[in-house]
Amino acid sequence: MSAKESPSLPLNWYAIYVHSRAEKKVHTELTLIGIESFLPLQRKLRQWSDRKKWVEIPLISGYVFVRITRKHYDTVLQIDNVMQYVRFEGKAAIIRDQDIEILKRMLGQSDLEVEITSEELQPGMLVEIIAGPMMGVKGELVSFRGNNKVALRIPPLGFTVLVESPEKNLVVVK
C-alpha cells in the first residue's frame, strides 16, 4: 500500500489538518501503513513545578505533511485524528518540494547572531536569503522581531515564520 508503488502517478506533498496534540500519532500511523509523511518538530525546554525536560513539539501545531499520489488521497483521510486536507481554491493544496525543504532547513538552522535594521528593507518587500543555512528561501518580509529575527511569509504555505539571518544575507527580489 506504499505511496511509492505507482511510478506513473506523480507524488505530491499535501498538508493535512489533524486534531490538537495528535500530530505524532498521525505521523506514526501514516509511516506504519507506508505513506511518506513529514512532521516538523522542534526541541523546546519545558519547565514543570518539579523538573525541566527537553521535549519535541510540532513546529506547526495541527499540521502533518504527506507525500502521496492521488490514489492514496482517501486513505489518508481514514487515519484516526485526520480532519481534512488544507485547501486552496476548493482543492487540496499541493505543497512544492522546495517548501518542504525550506521547513527541513529551518529545523536544522543553528543559532546565529543576527543584526537586522529596517532602514533598507521594509515590510511587504519580497526578499531572498542569499547565504548561510537558509540560502534560497524567498518570502514576503512581514516584520522585524527584535535584533535577532525577521518574520517572513513563505507562499504557498501562508505561514509566517521567524528566520534567523544576518541583514547582509537578505536581498530584495525584483
C-alpha positions as CSV (number, residue, x, y, z in Angstrom):
1,M,0.0,0.0,0.0
2,S,3.0,2.3,-0.2
3,A,2.6,5.6,-1.9
4,K,5.7,4.7,-3.8
5,E,4.2,1.7,-5.6
6,S,2.8,3.5,-8.7
7,P,5.6,5.2,-10.6
8,S,3.2,6.5,-13.3
9,L,1.3,8.7,-10.8
10,P,3.0,11.8,-9.5
11,L,3.9,12.1,-5.9
12,N,2.9,15.4,-4.3
13,W,3.2,16.9,-0.9
14,Y,-0.1,17.9,0.9
15,A,-0.7,19.5,4.3
16,I,-3.4,17.8,6.4
17,Y,-5.1,19.2,9.5
18,V,-5.1,16.9,12.5
19,H,-6.7,17.1,15.9
20,S,-4.8,19.0,18.6
21,R,-1.9,17.1,20.1
22,A,-2.3,14.2,17.7
23,E,0.4,15.2,15.2
24,K,2.9,12.5,16.4
25,K,0.2,9.8,16.4
26,V,-0.9,10.6,12.9
27,H,2.7,10.7,11.7
28,T,3.4,7.3,13.2
29,E,0.2,5.8,11.8
30,L,1.0,7.1,8.3
31,T,4.5,5.7,8.5
32,L,3.2,2.3,9.6
33,I,0.9,1.9,6.6
34,G,3.7,3.0,4.2
35,I,2.7,6.6,3.4
36,E,5.6,9.1,3.5
37,S,4.9,11.9,5.9
38,F,6.8,14.8,7.4
39,L,6.2,16.2,10.9
40,P,8.5,19.2,11.5
41,L,9.5,19.0,15.2
42,Q,11.5,21.4,17.3
43,R,13.2,20.8,20.7
44,K,12.0,23.0,23.5
45,L,12.9,23.1,27.1
46,R,9.7,22.8,29.2
47,Q,9.5,23.5,32.9
48,W,7.2,21.9,35.3
49,S,7.0,22.7,39.0
50,D,9.4,19.8,39.9
51,R,11.6,19.5,36.8
52,K,12.8,20.7,33.4
53,K,12.7,18.5,30.4
54,W,13.6,18.8,26.7
55,V,10.6,17.8,24.6
56,E,9.9,17.7,20.8
57,I,6.9,19.7,19.8
58,P,5.4,20.3,16.3
59,L,6.7,23.4,14.6
60,I,3.3,24.0,13.1
61,S,0.6,22.9,15.5
62,G,-2.2,20.8,14.0
63,Y,-0.4,20.0,10.7
64,V,1.3,17.0,9.2
65,F,2.6,16.8,5.6
66,V,2.1,13.8,3.4
67,R,3.7,12.8,0.1
68,I,1.2,10.8,-1.9
69,T,-0.3,10.0,-5.2
70,R,-3.9,10.9,-5.9
71,K,-4.6,7.1,-5.4
72,H,-3.9,7.4,-1.7
73,Y,-5.8,10.6,-1.1
74,D,-8.8,8.9,0.7
75,T,-6.6,6.5,2.6
76,V,-5.0,9.5,4.5
77,L,-8.5,10.8,5.4
78,Q,-9.3,7.4,7.0
79,I,-6.5,7.7,9.6
80,D,-7.7,8.5,13.1
81,N,-7.3,12.1,14.1
82,V,-7.0,13.4,10.5
83,M,-9.6,16.0,9.8
84,Q,-9.1,17.2,6.3
85,Y,-6.6,18.5,3.7
86,V,-5.5,22.1,3.7
87,R,-7.4,23.6,0.7
88,F,-6.7,26.3,-1.7
89,E,-9.5,27.4,-4.2
90,G,-11.6,24.4,-3.2
91,K,-8.8,21.8,-3.9
92,A,-6.3,20.1,-1.7
93,A,-3.3,22.4,-1.9
94,I,-0.2,20.9,-3.4
95,I,2.9,21.9,-1.4
96,R,6.1,22.3,-3.5
97,D,9.1,20.1,-2.7
98,Q,11.2,23.2,-2.2
99,D,8.8,24.4,0.5
100,I,9.2,21.2,2.4
101,E,13.0,21.5,2.0
102,I,12.7,25.0,3.5
103,L,11.0,23.7,6.5
104,K,13.7,21.0,6.9
105,R,16.4,23.6,6.6
106,M,14.8,25.8,9.2
107,L,14.7,23.0,11.6
108,G,18.5,22.4,11.0
109,Q,19.4,26.0,11.5
110,S,21.8,26.7,14.3
111,D,21.7,29.8,16.5
112,L,23.1,32.7,14.6
113,E,24.0,36.2,15.8
114,V,21.8,38.5,13.7
115,E,21.6,42.2,13.3
116,I,18.8,43.5,11.1
117,T,17.6,47.0,10.7
118,S,14.6,48.3,8.9
119,E,16.5,51.1,7.2
120,E,16.9,49.3,3.9
121,L,14.3,46.6,4.0
122,Q,10.7,47.4,4.5
123,P,7.7,45.1,5.4
124,G,5.9,44.0,2.2
125,M,9.1,43.5,0.2
126,L,9.8,40.2,-1.4
127,V,13.3,39.1,-0.1
128,E,15.6,36.2,-0.6
129,I,18.3,34.8,1.7
130,I,21.4,34.6,-0.3
131,A,23.9,33.0,2.1
132,G,24.0,30.7,5.1
133,P,22.0,27.6,6.0
134,M,18.7,29.3,4.8
135,M,20.1,30.2,1.4
136,G,17.5,30.3,-1.4
137,V,14.5,30.9,0.9
138,K,12.2,33.6,-0.5
139,G,9.3,35.2,1.2
140,E,7.5,38.4,1.9
141,L,9.1,40.4,4.7
142,V,6.4,40.8,7.4
143,S,8.3,42.4,10.2
144,F,11.5,42.6,12.2
145,R,11.4,40.8,15.5
146,G,13.9,42.4,17.8
147,N,17.6,42.3,16.9
148,N,17.7,38.6,16.1
149,K,14.9,37.6,13.8
150,V,13.0,38.6,10.8
151,A,9.4,37.3,10.1
152,L,8.9,36.0,6.5
153,R,5.6,34.9,4.9
154,I,6.5,31.9,2.7
155,P,4.0,31.2,-0.1
156,P,2.1,28.9,-0.7
157,L,2.0,27.7,2.9
158,G,0.8,31.0,4.0
159,F,2.6,30.7,7.3
160,T,4.7,33.4,8.8
161,V,8.0,32.1,10.1
162,L,10.7,33.6,12.1
163,V,14.0,33.2,10.3
164,E,17.4,34.0,11.7
165,S,19.6,35.6,9.1
166,P,22.1,38.5,9.1
167,E,20.9,41.5,7.2
168,K,23.8,41.2,4.8
169,N,22.3,37.8,3.7
170,L,18.9,39.4,2.7
171,V,18.3,40.9,-0.7
172,V,15.2,42.3,-2.3
173,V,13.8,40.1,-5.1
174,K,12.9,42.1,-8.2
